[in-house]
Amino acid sequence: MNCRLILPLIFGLFLIPVTAAPVAMAQEKGSLDPKPLPPLANPGDPNIAAKELFGRKLLPAAMPTRVVGFYAKGCIAGAEALPINGDTWQVMRLSRNRYWAHPDMVALLQRLSARARKDAGWPGLLIGDMSQPRGGPMITGHASHQVGLDADIWLTPMPKRRLSREEREEMSAVMTVRADRLDIDPKVWTPTHLPVIRAAAQEPSVERIFVNAAIKKALCREAGGDRGWLSKVRPMYGHDYHFHVRIKCPPGGGECESQPAPSDSDGCSAGDLAYWFKDSVLHPKPPKIPPKPTPPMTLAQLPAACKQVLTAPDAKQ
């Protein structure tokens, strides 16, 4: 067995506790003592949440690589693990077991980490959540990241040393947005952040990059004359400790559902950004009548092929 995978397989026997915060972001701690999720009393119940089924799968399906469905409604067979340590990357929050993806994403992260060292002078990248071993909905956290084509990259450079298990679970990424949410924090944001994000956006396979609107504003201001890549960088709620990379459906992946390509505009006009800096968006008031919780997605609501992916034997590691 590849020794680089022994550690993640040990930690992969567990999942983040179900009492964790509902959104698993880069600043939220993992678990040093993760507990196995209890067996389901009736896993065949059609009303059971799909996240409970996919969250209990510790290894990929023993099937050829296959992306099924949409980023927020699908699954992946034949996923590949990003080794937890590389010369220019380290994987964080191992207890979540979310360092799996399509092989194209694994190769992209390795490539981008080398670019971060070359172009930005960072020792490397810290990699956050990718997907579960078989994708699908997650018990905590993201709505997307379901088909192995999404990955979070911390906006904190990798240290020049190997992080311990404790650091990987408890170390926080650094907030890069100012307290008033109107711009980046100049004490944290540096000129090296732009080439890291730009390198990702310039990759032909990358479809979108999600960042906080204040980060988009800073990139627009600092980009200079080369601005074509900015069209892929989209403002999104959160994303102030990390940026989210999404790649296109792989060639020949007929079961993979893509999204429309972004417009050619750099998205930097005052009108493009105005919505994100409205007071009602920055400081939303709670609704007078709390909305009813959305029922969790069931297996029947996912593409039909995801049942085959879910029930397939474990891939050998």
C-alpha positions as CSV (number, residue, x, y, z in Angstrom):
1,M,0.0,0.0,0.0
2,N,1.2,3.5,-0.8
3,C,2.5,4.8,2.6
4,R,1.2,8.3,1.8
5,L,-2.3,6.9,2.0
6,I,-2.0,4.9,5.3
7,L,-2.7,7.9,7.5
8,P,-5.8,9.1,5.7
9,L,-7.2,5.6,5.6
10,I,-6.8,5.3,9.4
11,F,-8.6,8.6,9.9
12,G,-11.0,7.8,7.2
13,L,-12.5,5.1,9.4
14,F,-14.4,7.9,11.1
15,L,-16.4,10.9,10.2
16,I,-16.8,14.3,11.7
17,P,-19.3,14.0,14.7
18,V,-22.9,14.7,13.8
19,T,-22.9,17.4,16.5
20,A,-20.6,19.5,14.4
21,A,-21.6,23.0,13.1
22,P,-23.9,22.8,10.1
23,V,-21.3,24.3,7.7
24,A,-17.9,22.8,7.8
25,M,-15.6,25.7,6.8
26,A,-11.9,26.3,7.0
27,Q,-12.0,28.0,10.3
28,E,-14.0,25.2,12.0
29,K,-12.1,22.5,13.8
30,G,-12.1,18.9,13.0
31,S,-12.1,16.1,15.6
32,L,-9.1,14.6,17.3
33,D,-11.3,11.8,18.6
34,P,-13.8,11.1,15.8
35,K,-16.4,8.5,16.5
36,P,-17.8,6.1,13.9
37,L,-21.3,6.9,12.8
38,P,-23.7,4.3,14.3
39,P,-25.2,1.7,11.9
40,L,-28.6,2.7,10.4
41,A,-31.5,0.7,11.8
42,N,-33.1,0.5,8.4
43,P,-30.8,1.6,5.6
44,G,-33.3,0.5,3.0
45,D,-35.9,3.0,4.2
46,P,-36.7,5.2,1.1
47,N,-37.3,8.2,3.4
48,I,-33.8,8.1,4.8
49,A,-31.6,11.1,4.0
50,A,-29.1,10.3,1.2
51,K,-26.4,12.1,3.3
52,E,-26.8,9.4,6.0
53,L,-26.0,6.7,3.4
54,F,-23.2,8.4,1.5
55,G,-21.7,9.7,4.8
56,R,-21.1,6.1,6.0
57,K,-19.2,5.0,2.9
58,L,-15.5,5.1,3.8
59,L,-14.0,4.1,0.5
60,P,-14.8,4.7,-3.2
61,A,-16.9,2.3,-5.3
62,A,-15.0,-0.4,-7.1
63,M,-16.1,0.9,-10.4
64,P,-14.5,2.8,-13.3
65,T,-14.3,6.6,-12.7
66,R,-17.8,8.0,-13.4
67,V,-19.3,11.4,-12.6
68,V,-23.1,11.3,-12.2
69,G,-25.3,14.3,-11.9
70,F,-24.8,17.9,-10.9
71,Y,-22.4,19.5,-8.4
72,A,-25.1,19.8,-5.8
73,K,-27.1,16.6,-6.8
74,G,-25.0,13.6,-7.7
75,C,-22.2,11.2,-6.9
76,I,-18.9,9.8,-8.2
77,A,-17.6,6.3,-8.7
78,G,-13.9,5.5,-8.9
79,A,-12.9,8.6,-6.9
80,E,-9.2,9.1,-6.2
81,A,-7.7,10.3,-2.9
82,L,-5.3,13.3,-2.9
83,P,-2.3,12.0,-0.9
84,I,-2.3,13.9,2.4
85,N,1.2,15.1,2.0
86,G,3.1,16.4,-1.1
87,D,6.1,18.6,-1.7
88,T,3.8,21.6,-2.2
89,W,0.5,20.6,-0.5
90,Q,-1.0,19.2,2.7
91,V,-4.5,18.1,3.3
92,M,-6.4,19.5,6.3
93,R,-9.3,18.2,8.5
94,L,-8.5,14.5,7.8
95,S,-11.3,13.4,10.2
96,R,-13.9,14.6,7.6
97,N,-12.7,12.0,5.0
98,R,-13.3,14.5,2.2
99,Y,-10.1,14.4,0.3
100,W,-11.5,12.4,-2.6
101,A,-12.2,13.6,-6.1
102,H,-12.1,12.9,-9.8
103,P,-8.5,12.2,-10.9
104,D,-8.6,15.4,-12.9
105,M,-9.2,17.4,-9.8
106,V,-6.4,15.6,-7.9
107,A,-4.0,16.3,-10.7
108,L,-5.1,20.0,-10.8
109,L,-4.5,20.5,-7.1
110,Q,-1.1,19.1,-7.4
111,R,-0.3,21.3,-10.4
112,L,-1.7,24.4,-8.7
113,S,0.3,23.8,-5.5
114,A,3.5,23.8,-7.6
115,R,2.4,27.0,-9.3
116,A,1.8,28.6,-5.8
117,R,5.4,28.0,-5.0
118,K,6.7,29.2,-8.3
119,D,4.4,32.2,-8.9
120,A,3.6,33.4,-5.4
121,G,6.5,32.2,-3.3
122,W,4.2,30.2,-1.0
123,P,5.7,26.9,0.3
124,G,2.5,25.3,-0.9
125,L,-1.2,25.0,-0.5
126,L,-3.4,23.8,2.3
127,I,-6.3,21.8,0.9
128,G,-9.7,21.7,2.6
129,D,-12.8,19.8,1.6
130,M,-13.1,18.0,-1.7
131,S,-15.7,15.2,-1.8
132,Q,-16.6,12.1,0.1
133,P,-15.3,8.7,-1.2
134,R,-18.5,8.3,-3.3
135,G,-19.5,11.9,-3.4
136,G,-23.2,12.5,-2.6
137,P,-24.7,14.8,0.0
138,M,-22.7,15.4,3.2
139,I,-24.0,15.1,6.7
140,T,-22.5,18.5,7.5
141,G,-21.4,21.4,5.3
142,H,-21.6,21.9,1.6
143,A,-24.6,21.6,-0.7
144,S,-22.2,21.1,-3.6
145,H,-18.9,19.0,-3.6
146,Q,-21.1,16.0,-4.5
147,V,-19.5,14.8,-7.8
148,G,-15.7,15.1,-7.1
149,L,-15.3,18.3,-9.2
150,D,-15.1,20.8,-6.3
151,A,-12.3,21.6,-3.9
152,D,-11.6,24.3,-1.3
153,I,-8.1,25.8,-1.0
154,W,-7.2,27.7,2.1
155,L,-6.1,31.4,1.7
156,T,-3.4,30.6,4.3
157,P,-0.1,29.5,2.8
158,M,1.2,26.1,3.7
159,P,3.9,26.3,6.4
160,K,7.4,25.2,5.6
161,R,7.1,22.1,7.7
162,R,4.9,19.0,8.0
163,L,1.8,19.7,10.1
164,S,0.9,17.4,12.9
165,R,-2.5,15.6,13.1
166,E,-3.6,18.0,15.9
167,E,-2.7,21.0,13.7
168,R,-4.6,19.6,10.7
169,E,-7.7,19.3,12.8
170,E,-7.5,22.4,15.0
171,M,-5.5,25.0,13.1
172,S,-7.7,27.7,11.5
173,A,-7.3,29.4,8.2
174,V,-7.0,33.1,8.5
175,M,-9.8,35.5,7.8
176,T,-8.8,37.7,4.8
177,V,-11.8,40.0,4.8
178,R,-12.1,43.3,6.8
179,A,-14.4,43.3,9.8
180,D,-16.9,45.6,8.1
181,R,-17.0,43.1,5.1
182,L,-16.4,45.9,2.6
183,D,-12.9,45.1,1.6
184,I,-10.0,42.8,2.3
185,D,-8.0,43.0,5.5
186,P,-4.7,44.7,4.5
187,K,-3.0,43.1,7.5
188,V,-3.6,39.7,6.1
189,W,-4.2,40.0,2.3
190,T,-0.9,40.2,0.4
191,P,0.1,40.7,-3.2
192,T,0.8,36.9,-3.3
193,H,-2.8,36.0,-3.0
194,L,-3.7,37.2,-6.5
195,P,-1.2,34.9,-8.4
196,V,-2.5,31.9,-6.5
197,I,-6.1,32.5,-7.4
198,R,-5.2,33.7,-10.9
199,A,-3.3,30.4,-11.6
200,A,-6.4,28.4,-10.8
201,A,-8.6,30.6,-12.9
202,Q,-6.3,30.3,-15.9
203,E,-6.6,26.5,-15.9
204,P,-8.7,25.5,-19.0
205,S,-10.6,22.8,-17.0
206,V,-11.7,25.3,-14.3
207,E,-15.3,26.4,-14.7
208,R,-15.7,28.7,-11.7
209,I,-13.9,30.0,-8.6
210,F,-15.9,31.3,-5.7
211,V,-14.6,34.0,-3.3
212,N,-16.0,36.5,-0.9
213,A,-17.2,39.7,-2.7
214,A,-14.5,41.7,-0.9
215,I,-11.9,39.4,-2.4
216,K,-13.4,39.8,-5.8
217,K,-13.2,43.5,-5.4
218,A,-9.5,43.3,-4.4
219,L,-8.7,41.1,-7.4
220,C,-10.4,43.5,-9.7
221,R,-8.4,46.4,-8.3
222,E,-5.1,44.5,-8.4
223,A,-5.3,42.5,-11.6
224,G,-3.7,45.0,-14.0
225,G,-4.1,44.6,-17.7
226,D,-4.5,40.8,-17.9
227,R,-8.1,40.4,-16.8
228,G,-9.6,37.6,-18.9
229,W,-9.4,35.1,-16.0
230,L,-11.5,37.3,-13.7
231,S,-14.7,36.2,-15.5
232,K,-14.4,32.8,-13.8
233,V,-14.0,34.4,-10.3
234,R,-17.5,34.8,-8.8
235,P,-18.6,36.4,-5.6
236,M,-20.3,34.1,-3.1
237,Y,-21.4,34.1,0.5
238,G,-18.7,33.1,2.9
239,H,-15.5,32.1,1.1
240,D,-13.4,34.6,3.2
241,Y,-11.0,32.0,4.6
242,H,-10.7,29.9,1.5
243,F,-11.5,29.9,-2.2
244,H,-13.6,27.2,-4.0
245,V,-12.4,25.7,-7.3
246,R,-14.9,24.0,-9.5
247,I,-13.8,22.1,-12.7
248,K,-15.9,21.3,-15.8
249,C,-17.5,17.9,-16.5
250,P,-14.8,15.6,-17.7
251,P,-14.7,14.9,-21.5
252,G,-17.0,12.0,-22.4
253,G,-18.8,12.3,-19.1
254,G,-22.4,12.1,-20.5
255,E,-23.9,11.5,-17.0
256,C,-22.3,14.7,-15.6
257,E,-24.5,17.8,-15.7
258,S,-22.5,21.0,-16.3
259,Q,-23.6,24.5,-15.7
260,P,-23.6,27.4,-18.2
261,A,-20.2,28.9,-18.9
262,P,-19.7,32.3,-17.2
263,S,-20.0,35.4,-19.3
264,D,-16.9,37.0,-20.8
265,S,-17.2,40.1,-18.6
266,D,-14.7,40.5,-15.8
267,G,-17.5,41.1,-13.4
268,C,-15.7,44.1,-11.9
269,S,-18.1,47.0,-12.6
270,A,-19.8,48.9,-9.8
271,G,-23.1,47.3,-11.0
272,D,-21.6,43.8,-10.9
273,L,-20.6,44.1,-7.3
274,A,-23.3,46.4,-5.9
275,Y,-25.6,43.7,-4.7
276,W,-23.0,42.0,-2.5
277,F,-22.3,45.2,-0.5
278,K,-25.9,46.2,0.2
279,D,-26.5,46.5,3.9
280,S,-29.4,44.0,3.6
281,V,-26.9,41.4,2.2
282,L,-24.1,42.2,4.6
283,H,-26.4,42.4,7.7
284,P,-29.5,40.4,6.8
285,K,-32.4,40.6,9.3
286,P,-33.9,37.4,10.5
287,P,-37.3,36.6,8.9
288,K,-40.3,37.4,11.0
289,I,-41.6,33.9,10.4
290,P,-38.7,31.3,10.4
291,P,-38.9,29.3,7.2
292,K,-39.6,25.6,7.5
293,P,-36.5,23.4,7.1
294,T,-36.0,21.9,3.7
295,P,-36.4,18.1,3.9
296,P,-33.1,16.4,3.2
297,M,-32.5,14.9,-0.2
298,T,-33.2,11.1,-0.5
299,L,-31.5,8.6,-2.6
300,A,-34.5,8.5,-4.9
301,Q,-34.0,12.2,-5.6
302,L,-30.5,11.7,-6.9
303,P,-29.7,10.4,-10.4
304,A,-30.7,6.7,-10.6
305,A,-27.1,5.6,-11.2
306,C,-26.1,6.8,-7.7
307,K,-27.9,3.8,-6.2
308,Q,-25.5,1.6,-8.1
309,V,-22.5,3.7,-6.9
310,L,-23.7,3.6,-3.3
311,T,-24.2,-0.2,-3.2
312,A,-21.1,-1.2,-5.1
313,P,-18.3,-3.0,-3.3
314,D,-15.4,-1.0,-1.8
315,A,-12.4,-0.3,-4.0
316,K,-9.3,-2.0,-2.8
317,Q,-6.6,0.4,-1.4
